[in-house]
Amino acid sequence: MLPQNKLAGFDERMSQFRQELLEAARELSGQYEQIKSEARRRLGSLFNPADYPTTFDGMFDLEVSYPPIEPPHYLIALNPGVFEAEQARVRERFESAVELAEQAYAGELQKLVTHLAERLTGLQDGQPKVFRDTAITNFTEFFDRFRRLNVRSNPELDALVDQAREVITIRGRGRSFGRRVPGVGRRASSTNSTGGLSCHPLVPERGEGRTA
C-alpha cells in the first residue's frame, strides 16, 4: 500500500533503481566472457556452455505498475452483478494487503520490544549490559513509519503502539522504565523490564478487533 502523496517520490525512486539495475547488467555483460573463461578453467570437463546464456538482453529489468483499486464504473450500467463481484474482489484484496501490513508492523514491534527487554535485564560477562541509544532510536523510527503509513484498521495494534510510544517517551526523558502502563487486552501484559510493555501475538485473527 502506498499513500497517494508518496506516489511521485516512489516512482522516482523506482526509476533510479531501474537505471542502477540496467547499469549493473551492462557491467556484467562487459565481464561475461571473462566470467565464463574462469568457470571453464575451474570446472574443466564439467563445464557446459549450455548453462550460460548467450546474451543478457531482456533478462534484467524493473517494472512498476499501479493497478486500480476500484472496478471500472462502466460495469454499473453494463452488468451490475459483475460490478458488485469486482467490488467484493477488490475489497478482499485491499483487506488482505492491510492484514499483511498489520502483521509486518506487529512483527517488527515485537522484535524491538524483545531486544529492548534483553538489553535491560541480566548481565553480560558478569557486568551490566550496555544500553545504547540506538535501542530508542529504532523505536522512534518505527513510530514515525507507523504514523505515516498506518491505515488505522486495527484498534488493538494502534493502542499497543501508543503504549510503546508512551513508554519510550518516558525513557527518553530520563525517567524510570519501572513505571507500569495499563495493558491493552490479553495481548499486552505488563512487565517491569520494559516499563509495562510486552508483546505477545499482536495481530488478532481475521475479523477480531477490526473496524468495519
C-alpha positions as a printed Julia matrix, in Angstrom:
212×3 Matrix{Float64}:
   0.0     0.0     0.0
   1.26    3.45   -0.94
  -0.19    6.79    0.21
  -1.13    8.98   -2.73
   1.1    11.82   -1.56
   4.12    9.46   -1.72
   3.49    8.31   -5.29
   5.77   10.8    -7.07
   8.73   10.1    -4.79
   8.18    6.36   -5.0
   8.0     6.41   -8.79
  11.19    8.47   -9.0
  12.98    6.09   -6.66
  11.88    3.07   -8.67
  13.17    4.73  -11.84
  16.53    5.21  -10.13
  16.58    1.56   -9.11
  15.78    0.53  -12.69
  18.66    2.59  -14.06
  21.02    1.12  -11.47
  19.88   -2.39  -12.38
  20.34   -1.81  -16.11
  23.79   -0.31  -15.5
  24.8    -3.34  -13.42
  23.55   -5.61  -16.22
  25.7    -3.73  -18.73
  28.73   -4.1   -16.48
  28.02   -7.81  -16.14
  27.77   -8.16  -19.91
  31.17   -6.47  -20.3
  32.77   -9.05  -17.99
  30.72  -12.03  -19.08
  33.32  -13.65  -21.33
  35.91  -13.38  -18.56
  33.46  -14.96  -16.11
  32.81  -17.86  -18.49
  36.52  -18.37  -19.1
  37.14  -18.53  -15.36
  34.29  -21.0   -14.97
  35.71  -23.13  -17.8
  39.1   -23.18  -16.09
  37.69  -24.13  -12.69
  35.16  -26.7   -13.88
  37.27  -28.4   -16.51
  35.34  -31.24  -18.1
  32.26  -30.33  -16.06
  31.91  -27.01  -17.86
  28.8   -26.9   -20.03
  28.32  -23.87  -22.32
  24.58  -24.56  -22.33
  24.47  -23.47  -18.68
  25.35  -19.92  -19.72
  23.0   -17.7   -21.77
  24.47  -16.19  -24.92
  23.18  -12.73  -24.0
  21.61  -10.85  -21.11
  19.36   -8.78  -23.34
  15.91   -8.55  -21.79
  16.87  -10.64  -18.75
  17.19   -7.76  -16.28
  14.56   -5.07  -15.83
  12.31   -3.49  -13.23
   8.69   -2.7   -13.96
   6.25   -0.99  -11.61
   2.51   -0.91  -12.2
  -0.3     0.8   -10.33
  -3.42   -1.35  -10.65
  -6.72    0.42   -9.92
  -8.32   -0.31   -6.58
 -11.86    0.17   -7.88
 -13.68   -1.68  -10.67
 -14.44    0.36  -13.82
 -17.66    2.34  -13.44
 -18.93    1.38  -16.89
 -19.7    -2.04  -15.41
 -22.51   -0.48  -13.36
 -24.6     0.09  -16.48
 -23.21   -2.87  -18.43
 -23.62   -5.54  -15.77
 -24.37   -4.53  -12.16
 -23.79   -8.08  -10.94
 -20.26   -8.16  -12.36
 -19.6    -4.71  -10.89
 -20.62   -5.9    -7.41
 -18.48   -9.02   -7.77
 -15.5    -6.89   -8.79
 -16.12   -4.58   -5.83
 -16.02   -7.57   -3.5
 -12.83   -8.88   -5.11
 -11.08   -5.5    -4.81
 -12.23   -5.13   -1.21
 -10.86   -8.57   -0.37
  -7.51   -7.75   -1.95
  -7.31   -4.48   -0.03
  -8.18   -6.18    3.27
  -5.5    -8.78    2.58
  -2.93   -6.03    1.97
  -3.97   -4.3     5.2
  -3.64   -7.55    7.12
  -0.13   -8.13    5.74
   0.84   -4.6     6.75
  -0.51   -5.18   10.25
   1.46   -8.4    10.57
   4.65   -6.67    9.41
   4.2    -3.84   11.91
   3.36   -6.23   14.73
   6.33   -8.45   13.98
   8.72   -5.5    13.9
   7.37   -4.07   17.16
   7.66   -7.44   18.84
  11.32   -7.73   17.8
  12.05   -4.22   19.08
  10.43   -4.92   22.45
  12.17   -8.28   22.8
  15.54   -6.71   22.03
  14.9    -3.87   24.48
  13.88   -6.28   27.26
  17.04   -8.32   26.61
  19.2    -5.2    26.97
  17.52   -4.18   30.21
  17.74   -7.5    32.05
  20.53   -9.79   33.24
  24.3    -9.45   32.96
  26.84   -9.93   30.19
  30.19  -11.43   31.24
  29.29  -10.56   34.82
  28.77   -6.91   34.02
  25.6    -4.87   33.48
  24.64   -4.79   29.82
  25.3    -1.65   27.82
  22.13    0.22   26.87
  22.72    2.05   23.59
  20.79    4.99   22.21
  20.01    3.02   19.04
  17.57    0.92   21.08
  15.44    4.05   21.48
  16.19    5.42   18.0
  14.87    2.23   16.4
  11.6     2.7    18.26
  11.2     6.33   17.24
  11.85    5.45   13.6
   9.26    2.7    13.82
   6.71    5.07   15.36
   7.29    7.56   12.54
   6.74    4.92    9.84
   3.67    3.59   11.61
   2.18    7.08   11.87
   2.8     7.81    8.17
   1.59    4.52    6.73
  -0.94    3.2     9.24
  -4.45    2.74    7.83
  -5.85    2.5    11.39
  -7.82   -0.69   10.78
  -6.72   -2.5    13.95
  -7.58   -0.6    17.17
  -5.7    -3.12   19.31
  -2.46   -2.69   17.36
  -2.92    1.11   17.39
  -3.34    1.03   21.17
  -0.27   -1.17   21.64
   1.87    1.16   19.52
   0.58    4.13   21.53
   1.51    2.29   24.71
   5.02    1.6    23.41
   5.41    5.23   22.35
   4.43    6.4    25.83
   6.95    4.06   27.48
   9.76    5.06   25.15
   8.97    8.75   25.6
   9.27    8.32   29.35
  12.64    6.58   28.91
  13.81    9.3    26.53
  13.15   11.9    29.23
  15.43   10.01   31.58
  12.65    8.6    33.77
  12.44    5.06   35.07
  11.33    2.15   32.92
   9.77    0.68   36.06
   6.57    2.68   35.55
   3.68    0.41   34.72
   1.49    1.31   31.8
  -2.04   -0.07   31.57
  -2.14   -3.18   29.39
  -4.04   -3.46   26.14
  -6.2    -6.54   26.44
  -4.76  -10.01   26.72
  -2.09   -9.37   24.09
  -0.28   -6.64   26.01
   0.62   -7.66   29.55
   2.72   -5.58   31.95
   6.36   -6.32   32.8
   8.73   -4.12   34.76
  11.7    -4.8    32.45
  10.25   -2.71   29.64
   8.26   -0.19   31.59
   4.98   -2.05   31.44
   5.22   -3.28   27.85
   5.5    -6.78   26.49
   4.47   -8.23   23.16
   2.58  -11.44   22.59
   0.92  -12.24   19.22
  -0.21   -8.77   18.26
  -2.46   -9.18   15.24
  -5.91  -10.58   16.0
  -7.45  -13.32   13.95
  -9.22  -12.15   10.83
 -12.33  -10.23   11.85
 -11.3    -9.9    15.52
 -10.7    -6.4    16.81
 -11.26   -4.92   13.36
 -13.46   -2.0    12.47
 -15.89   -2.23    9.6
